[in-house]
Amino acid sequence: MSLSEWFEGLRKIDINDLDTHNIGSWPPTIKVVVGVLVMALVLALGYSFSTGELENQLTLKREEESTLKEQFATKAHMAANLELYTQQMKEMENSFGVLLRQLPSDTEVPGLLEDITRTGLGSGLEFEEIKLLPEVTQPFYIELPIQITVTGAYHDLATFVSGVAGLPRIVTLHDFDLAPVSSDGGPKLRMSILARTYRYNDEGLHP
Protein backbone atom coordinates (compact mmCIF):
# COMPACT_ATOMS: atom_id res chain seq x y z
CA MET A 1 0.00 0.00 0.00
CA SER A 2 1.36 3.36 -1.06
CA LEU A 3 1.33 6.37 1.21
CA SER A 4 -1.38 8.06 -0.89
CA GLU A 5 -3.57 5.00 -0.71
CA TRP A 6 -3.03 4.88 3.07
CA PHE A 7 -4.19 8.50 3.48
CA GLU A 8 -7.11 7.86 1.13
CA GLY A 9 -8.19 4.89 3.29
CA LEU A 10 -7.84 7.04 6.43
CA ARG A 11 -10.18 9.72 4.96
CA LYS A 12 -12.86 7.14 4.16
CA ILE A 13 -13.05 5.91 7.77
CA ASP A 14 -15.91 7.30 9.85
CA ILE A 15 -14.84 7.59 13.48
CA ASN A 16 -18.46 7.12 14.60
CA ASP A 17 -18.39 3.62 13.09
CA LEU A 18 -15.50 2.52 15.31
CA ASP A 19 -16.40 0.13 18.15
CA THR A 20 -14.49 1.26 21.25
CA HIS A 21 -15.26 -2.08 22.92
CA ASN A 22 -13.62 -4.07 20.14
CA ILE A 23 -10.43 -2.30 19.13
CA GLY A 24 -9.25 -5.40 17.33
CA SER A 25 -11.92 -4.86 14.68
CA TRP A 26 -10.62 -1.42 13.74
CA PRO A 27 -9.03 -0.94 10.36
CA PRO A 28 -5.23 -1.32 10.27
CA THR A 29 -4.85 2.32 9.33
CA ILE A 30 -6.64 3.48 12.49
CA LYS A 31 -4.65 1.02 14.62
CA VAL A 32 -1.41 2.50 13.29
CA VAL A 33 -2.54 6.07 13.97
CA VAL A 34 -3.74 5.27 17.49
CA GLY A 35 -0.54 3.33 18.19
CA VAL A 36 1.58 6.28 17.06
CA LEU A 37 -0.48 8.71 19.18
CA VAL A 38 -0.22 6.48 22.26
CA MET A 39 3.53 6.10 21.78
CA ALA A 40 3.94 9.86 21.35
CA LEU A 41 1.90 10.48 24.52
CA VAL A 42 3.98 7.97 26.52
CA LEU A 43 7.21 9.48 25.26
CA ALA A 44 6.00 13.01 26.07
CA LEU A 45 4.97 12.05 29.60
CA GLY A 46 8.21 10.19 30.19
CA TYR A 47 10.26 13.09 28.90
CA SER A 48 8.30 15.56 31.03
CA PHE A 49 8.75 13.46 34.19
CA SER A 50 12.43 12.86 33.52
CA THR A 51 13.07 16.53 32.72
CA GLY A 52 11.25 17.70 35.88
CA GLU A 53 13.27 15.32 38.05
CA LEU A 54 16.51 16.51 36.46
CA GLU A 55 15.51 20.14 37.00
CA ASN A 56 14.87 19.44 40.70
CA GLN A 57 18.24 17.75 41.02
CA LEU A 58 19.88 20.67 39.22
CA THR A 59 18.25 23.16 41.62
CA LEU A 60 19.44 21.16 44.64
CA LYS A 61 22.96 20.97 43.24
CA ARG A 62 23.01 24.71 42.62
CA GLU A 63 21.91 25.38 46.20
CA GLU A 64 24.54 22.94 47.46
CA GLU A 65 27.14 24.67 45.31
CA SER A 66 26.16 28.06 46.78
CA THR A 67 26.44 26.70 50.33
CA LEU A 68 29.83 25.13 49.62
CA LYS A 69 31.08 28.39 48.12
CA GLU A 70 30.03 30.29 51.25
CA GLN A 71 31.73 27.69 53.47
CA PHE A 72 34.86 27.85 51.34
CA ALA A 73 34.92 31.66 51.53
CA THR A 74 34.52 31.54 55.32
CA LYS A 75 37.25 28.94 55.76
CA ALA A 76 39.53 30.77 53.34
CA HIS A 77 39.07 33.95 55.38
CA MET A 78 39.83 32.07 58.60
CA ALA A 79 42.90 30.46 57.03
CA ALA A 80 44.15 33.81 55.81
CA ASN A 81 43.74 35.24 59.32
CA LEU A 82 44.91 32.14 61.20
CA GLU A 83 48.11 33.81 62.38
CA LEU A 84 46.14 36.80 63.68
CA TYR A 85 43.65 34.51 65.48
CA THR A 86 46.54 32.55 67.02
CA GLN A 87 48.12 35.75 68.27
CA GLN A 88 44.82 36.95 69.70
CA MET A 89 44.36 33.60 71.44
CA LYS A 90 47.81 33.89 73.03
CA GLU A 91 47.01 37.42 74.21
CA MET A 92 43.71 36.22 75.70
CA GLU A 93 45.47 33.34 77.46
CA ASN A 94 48.06 35.75 78.85
CA SER A 95 45.34 38.15 80.05
CA PHE A 96 43.42 35.25 81.59
CA GLY A 97 46.58 34.11 83.34
CA VAL A 98 47.12 37.59 84.77
CA LEU A 99 43.57 37.61 86.14
CA LEU A 100 44.01 34.15 87.63
CA ARG A 101 47.20 35.24 89.37
CA GLN A 102 45.21 38.01 91.01
CA LEU A 103 42.91 35.44 92.60
CA PRO A 104 44.46 34.19 95.84
CA SER A 105 44.83 30.51 96.55
CA ASP A 106 43.96 28.97 99.91
CA THR A 107 47.50 29.42 101.14
CA GLU A 108 47.55 33.11 100.15
CA VAL A 109 44.43 34.14 102.07
CA PRO A 110 46.30 34.71 105.38
CA GLY A 111 48.72 36.95 103.50
CA LEU A 112 45.80 38.91 102.08
CA LEU A 113 44.38 39.39 105.58
CA GLU A 114 47.77 40.71 106.64
CA ASP A 115 47.78 43.14 103.70
CA ILE A 116 44.32 44.41 104.68
CA THR A 117 45.37 44.78 108.32
CA ARG A 118 48.58 46.54 107.35
CA THR A 119 46.62 48.92 105.08
CA GLY A 120 44.20 49.76 107.89
CA LEU A 121 46.90 50.33 110.48
CA GLY A 122 48.87 52.40 107.98
CA SER A 123 45.78 54.56 107.50
CA GLY A 124 45.60 55.23 111.25
CA LEU A 125 42.63 52.97 111.96
CA GLU A 126 41.92 50.56 114.78
CA PHE A 127 40.55 47.11 114.03
CA GLU A 128 37.66 45.81 116.06
CA GLU A 129 37.04 42.79 113.84
CA ILE A 130 38.46 41.06 110.78
CA LYS A 131 37.32 37.51 110.14
CA LEU A 132 36.66 35.13 107.29
CA LEU A 133 33.06 34.15 106.58
CA PRO A 134 31.92 30.89 104.89
CA GLU A 135 32.91 30.56 101.26
CA VAL A 136 30.36 30.97 98.47
CA THR A 137 30.95 28.67 95.48
CA GLN A 138 30.19 29.99 92.00
CA PRO A 139 30.60 28.16 88.65
CA PHE A 140 34.05 29.57 87.85
CA TYR A 141 35.23 31.09 91.12
CA ILE A 142 34.78 30.91 94.87
CA GLU A 143 33.93 34.01 96.92
CA LEU A 144 35.84 34.52 100.15
CA PRO A 145 33.87 37.04 102.26
CA ILE A 146 35.78 38.94 104.95
CA GLN A 147 33.92 40.93 107.60
CA ILE A 148 35.85 44.03 108.67
CA THR A 149 35.04 46.54 111.40
CA VAL A 150 37.40 49.47 111.97
CA THR A 151 37.29 52.82 113.76
CA GLY A 152 38.96 56.09 112.89
CA ALA A 153 38.51 59.51 111.35
CA TYR A 154 36.52 59.91 108.17
CA HIS A 155 39.61 60.79 106.10
CA ASP A 156 41.48 57.76 107.44
CA LEU A 157 38.56 55.50 106.58
CA ALA A 158 38.53 56.84 103.02
CA THR A 159 42.28 56.22 102.74
CA PHE A 160 41.79 52.65 103.97
CA VAL A 161 39.04 51.91 101.44
CA SER A 162 41.19 53.29 98.64
CA GLY A 163 44.17 51.26 99.82
CA VAL A 164 42.21 47.99 99.95
CA ALA A 165 40.81 48.58 96.46
CA GLY A 166 44.35 49.09 95.21
CA LEU A 167 45.78 45.82 96.57
CA PRO A 168 47.43 43.52 93.99
CA ARG A 169 44.82 40.85 94.68
CA ILE A 170 41.23 41.38 93.53
CA VAL A 171 39.18 42.65 96.48
CA THR A 172 35.71 44.17 96.19
CA LEU A 173 33.99 46.08 98.99
CA HIS A 174 30.29 45.84 99.86
CA ASP A 175 27.68 46.65 102.50
CA PHE A 176 29.21 49.81 103.99
CA ASP A 177 27.89 50.81 107.40
CA LEU A 178 29.23 54.02 108.91
CA ALA A 179 28.25 55.44 112.30
CA PRO A 180 29.79 57.56 115.09
CA VAL A 181 31.62 55.60 117.77
CA SER A 182 30.15 57.68 120.60
CA SER A 183 26.71 59.17 120.96
CA ASP A 184 28.10 62.65 121.57
CA GLY A 185 28.93 62.98 117.87
CA GLY A 186 32.73 62.98 118.11
CA PRO A 187 34.97 62.78 115.02
CA LYS A 188 35.71 59.10 115.47
CA LEU A 189 33.63 56.80 113.26
CA ARG A 190 33.02 53.07 113.15
CA MET A 191 32.87 51.44 109.73
CA SER A 192 31.66 47.91 109.06
CA ILE A 193 32.35 46.62 105.62
CA LEU A 194 32.19 43.30 103.79
CA ALA A 195 35.23 42.64 101.64
CA ARG A 196 35.11 39.89 99.06
CA THR A 197 38.09 38.31 97.44
CA TYR A 198 37.98 35.41 95.04
CA ARG A 199 39.88 32.30 94.11
CA TYR A 200 39.73 30.24 90.97
CA ASN A 201 37.31 27.30 90.98
CA ASP A 202 38.91 24.90 88.50
CA GLU A 203 36.49 22.14 89.53
CA GLY A 204 33.60 24.26 88.26
CA LEU A 205 34.86 23.84 84.71
CA HIS A 206 34.57 20.05 84.82
CA PRO A 207 31.04 18.61 85.11
C-alpha positions in Angstrom: 0.0 0.0 0.0 1.4 3.4 -1.1 1.3 6.4 1.2 -1.4 8.1 -0.9 -3.6 5.0 -0.7 -3.0 4.9 3.1 -4.2 8.5 3.5 -7.1 7.9 1.1 -8.2 4.9 3.3 -7.8 7.0 6.4 -10.2 9.7 5.0 -12.9 7.1 4.2 -13.0 5.9 7.8 -15.9 7.3 9.8 -14.8 7.6 13.5 -18.5 7.1 14.6 -18.4 3.6 13.1 -15.5 2.5 15.3 -16.4 0.1 18.1 -14.5 1.3 21.2 -15.3 -2.1 22.9 -13.6 -4.1 20.1 -10.4 -2.3 19.1 -9.3 -5.4 17.3 -11.9 -4.9 14.7 -10.6 -1.4 13.7 -9.0 -0.9 10.4 -5.2 -1.3 10.3 -4.9 2.3 9.3 -6.6 3.5 12.5 -4.7 1.0 14.6 -1.4 2.5 13.3 -2.5 6.1 14.0 -3.7 5.3 17.5 -0.5 3.3 18.2 1.6 6.3 17.1 -0.5 8.7 19.2 -0.2 6.5 22.3 3.5 6.1 21.8 3.9 9.9 21.3 1.9 10.5 24.5 4.0 8.0 26.5 7.2 9.5 25.3 6.0 13.0 26.1 5.0 12.0 29.6 8.2 10.2 30.2 10.3 13.1 28.9 8.3 15.6 31.0 8.7 13.5 34.2 12.4 12.9 33.5 13.1 16.5 32.7 11.2 17.7 35.9 13.3 15.3 38.1 16.5 16.5 36.5 15.5 20.1 37.0 14.9 19.4 40.7 18.2 17.8 41.0 19.9 20.7 39.2 18.2 23.2 41.6 19.4 21.2 44.6 23.0 21.0 43.2 23.0 24.7 42.6 21.9 25.4 46.2 24.5 22.9 47.5 27.1 24.7 45.3 26.2 28.1 46.8 26.4 26.7 50.3 29.8 25.1 49.6 31.1 28.4 48.1 30.0 30.3 51.3 31.7 27.7 53.5 34.9 27.9 51.3 34.9 31.7 51.5 34.5 31.5 55.3 37.3 28.9 55.8 39.5 30.8 53.3 39.1 34.0 55.4 39.8 32.1 58.6 42.9 30.5 57.0 44.1 33.8 55.8 43.7 35.2 59.3 44.9 32.1 61.2 48.1 33.8 62.4 46.1 36.8 63.7 43.7 34.5 65.5 46.5 32.6 67.0 48.1 35.8 68.3 44.8 37.0 69.7 44.4 33.6 71.4 47.8 33.9 73.0 47.0 37.4 74.2 43.7 36.2 75.7 45.5 33.3 77.5 48.1 35.8 78.9 45.3 38.1 80.1 43.4 35.3 81.6 46.6 34.1 83.3 47.1 37.6 84.8 43.6 37.6 86.1 44.0 34.2 87.6 47.2 35.2 89.4 45.2 38.0 91.0 42.9 35.4 92.6 44.5 34.2 95.8 44.8 30.5 96.5 44.0 29.0 99.9 47.5 29.4 101.1 47.5 33.1 100.2 44.4 34.1 102.1 46.3 34.7 105.4 48.7 37.0 103.5 45.8 38.9 102.1 44.4 39.4 105.6 47.8 40.7 106.6 47.8 43.1 103.7 44.3 44.4 104.7 45.4 44.8 108.3 48.6 46.5 107.3 46.6 48.9 105.1 44.2 49.8 107.9 46.9 50.3 110.5 48.9 52.4 108.0 45.8 54.6 107.5 45.6 55.2 111.3 42.6 53.0 112.0 41.9 50.6 114.8 40.5 47.1 114.0 37.7 45.8 116.1 37.0 42.8 113.8 38.5 41.1 110.8 37.3 37.5 110.1 36.7 35.1 107.3 33.1 34.1 106.6 31.9 30.9 104.9 32.9 30.6 101.3 30.4 31.0 98.5 30.9 28.7 95.5 30.2 30.0 92.0 30.6 28.2 88.7 34.0 29.6 87.9 35.2 31.1 91.1 34.8 30.9 94.9 33.9 34.0 96.9 35.8 34.5 100.2 33.9 37.0 102.3 35.8 38.9 104.9 33.9 40.9 107.6 35.9 44.0 108.7 35.0 46.5 111.4 37.4 49.5 112.0 37.3 52.8 113.8 39.0 56.1 112.9 38.5 59.5 111.3 36.5 59.9 108.2 39.6 60.8 106.1 41.5 57.8 107.4 38.6 55.5 106.6 38.5 56.8 103.0 42.3 56.2 102.7 41.8 52.7 104.0 39.0 51.9 101.4 41.2 53.3 98.6 44.2 51.3 99.8 42.2 48.0 99.9 40.8 48.6 96.5 44.4 49.1 95.2 45.8 45.8 96.6 47.4 43.5 94.0 44.8 40.8 94.7 41.2 41.4 93.5 39.2 42.7 96.5 35.7 44.2 96.2 34.0 46.1 99.0 30.3 45.8 99.9 27.7 46.7 102.5 29.2 49.8 104.0 27.9 50.8 107.4 29.2 54.0 108.9 28.2 55.4 112.3 29.8 57.6 115.1 31.6 55.6 117.8 30.2 57.7 120.6 26.7 59.2 121.0 28.1 62.7 121.6 28.9 63.0 117.9 32.7 63.0 118.1 35.0 62.8 115.0 35.7 59.1 115.5 33.6 56.8 113.3 33.0 53.1 113.1 32.9 51.4 109.7 31.7 47.9 109.1 32.4 46.6 105.6 32.2 43.3 103.8 35.2 42.6 101.6 35.1 39.9 99.1 38.1 38.3 97.4 38.0 35.4 95.0 39.9 32.3 94.1 39.7 30.2 91.0 37.3 27.3 91.0 38.9 24.9 88.5 36.5 22.1 89.5 33.6 24.3 88.3 34.9 23.8 84.7 34.6 20.1 84.8 31.0 18.6 85.1 
